[in-house]
Amino acid sequence: MTSRREKLEAMLADDPNDQTLRYMLAMELEKESDHGRSLDLLQRLMDDESPYVPAFLMAGQQLARLQRTDEAANVYRSGIQQAQQQGDDHAAGEMGQFLAELG
C-alpha cells in the first residue's frame, strides 16, 4: 500500500514547483519525525520568489517544538513581514501571537 508521503512525492515528480504539494509533503514528513527534510522543504517554500506564508508559521511551530526557540523567533519575524507584504493580516497576527508566546 502506498503511503501518503509516497503519493505526494509522486505528484511532486510531475509538478515539482507546486507550493501546496511541497507544503503538504513537509507536513507529512513532520508527522514521520523527519524534521530535517520537513524543515528543508519549508525553508525552500519560504525562499520561493513568492514566499508561501503558511510555511513560516509551520516552520516556526516545528522549531519551537524542537526547542530551537531563537530560530523559531527569527522565522516568525520573517513570516510576519512577508504576510504583511502579501496582505495576509490574519497570518501575521497568528505568527505575532506565537512569537509573543516564545518570550
Beta strands, then each sheet from edge to edge (+ up, - down):
end
